[in-house]
Structure formats: structure tokens, C-alpha cells
Amino acid sequence: MEGLATIQESYSNVRKIALRSGISTRHRIVSKFRVFIQVAAMPLPWMLRRYVLNRVLGFEIASSAWIGFSILDVKNLIMSDDSRIGHLTYAKGLTDLLLESFARLGNLNWITGFPSNELRAFSADVDRNPALYIGKHSAVTHRHLIDCTNEVRIGTHTTVAGWRTQILTHGIDLTLSRQTSERVNIGSYCFVGTGAIILKGSRLPDRSVLSAGSVLLTQEIEECALYSGVPAKKVRNLASDSAYFTRSEGFVP
């Protein structure tokens, strides 16, 4: 374990050097070292790789959790029991990436954020939290784009299905002529169809469906409903006792 202790010491020294630099420079230095450690650890058996990620980078990955060949350039990674991250997913600039028990983050997802107080463009958003939270038994499948300039929170037993759905938490306010960000909330027992777009400040309530190709840009409040269209509007009610809305496990056979 002497080699691991040396790596830990090196990471600590890198952080000390970075602290003496400006915010942007500090972030770049720590980010490059974090990525280097993950790439260097890729050939290791998973249990040993998990140990390195936890000990050197300070991640909190449960013994039953698993990560494929993905790069997670985030400050805090917390993965609870039996959570999974697939192959070729890339996350950068997040303060927190949290997967609760049995949560899934699939292959080829692209997740980006900007560290708090990093950019002048978002200096007015004093409570901005660049983070992604995925609840118990929820799944973000494959090839989605998630902007975590501000917080994205996904409830329990929810599925972001298909591919190329976009979640965007920032944009340009034309009145103020500056970039602003707002949280996105996707409730529990929701289903987001393929190719949907969810814009900043949006909310999809519990036990709701956002149909394929729809654009959600408002904070909806009525549960057990189908939302569809551009922009998405309530189309009809859904039965609250549907099997999808009452299941105990996330996986849908």
C-alpha cells in the first residue's frame, strides 16, 4: 500500500498547490489530476479500482456499486448500494454526483456543469448548485445530454428513457442580457420519453409522463398526467394505480 499512500500524498500536494492559484487555475489543476487517476486505474480489477477512487479521490462508492469505463470529473461522487454507471459516460464540473440505491446511469451520457463561483456569467445565482441527484431505483438510460450548471434532481423509480433527451439548466435572459440558471426537478415514478427537452426551471410532477420529443419549460403541478407537445401541456389524466406507478423495483422487464 506504499504506492497508494504516495499517490494520496501527491493528490494532497496537488490540491495545496492549486489552493495558491486562482479559482479557474485551481479547478483545472485538480481536474486534470482527478482524470489522470481514473485513467491510470482503468486496467485494475473493479474492487481494487474502487478502493483507489475512494482512498485517493475521496469518492464514496459502496462495495456493491459499480462503474464501467467512464470518467467522472466531479468533486464528490456518492454511489449507494447496487447503483451502476455504465461505459463511456463523462461528467465534468459538478460539485455532487449522487446515485441512491439501485440507481442507474447508462452508457455514453454527457453531463456538464460549472463549479460554484467559477464563472462570472452566473455570479448572480448565489445559491447555484451544480449537481445531479438520481433517486432510488431510477434510471437515466443511454446517450443523453444533461446540463448541470444548476441542480438536476430525479426522484425515485423514474426512467429517463430512450436516447438523446436534453436537460438544460441555464440560458440567456434577454431582458437582463446575462446568463441565468435554474433547477430542474423530475418527480418520482415519472417516465420521460426519448428525445424530450427539459428546460431550466421546469418541474415534472410525480407519476407523470413526458412524451417523446416534447419540450417542458414550466413547473407543472398536476400528478398522474400525460404531458406532450411543444411546449408540453397536459393532454390527459393517467390511472394512479397503473403498474408502473406502483412498482417496488426500478427495472421494467
Protein Blocks (a to p, Z undefined) as FASTA:
>chain_A
ZZmmmmmmmmmmmmmmmmmmcfklmmmmmmmmmmmmmmmmmmpcfklmmmmmmmmnopac
dfkbccdddddddfbdcddehiacdehiacehiabdcddehiacdehiacddddehkbmk
lmmmmmbccdddddehiacfehiacdfkbacdddehiacehehiacdfbdcdfklopacd
ddddddehiacdehiacdehiacdehiacdehiacfbdcfbehiacedjddddfbdcdfk
bfklmcfbfbdZZ
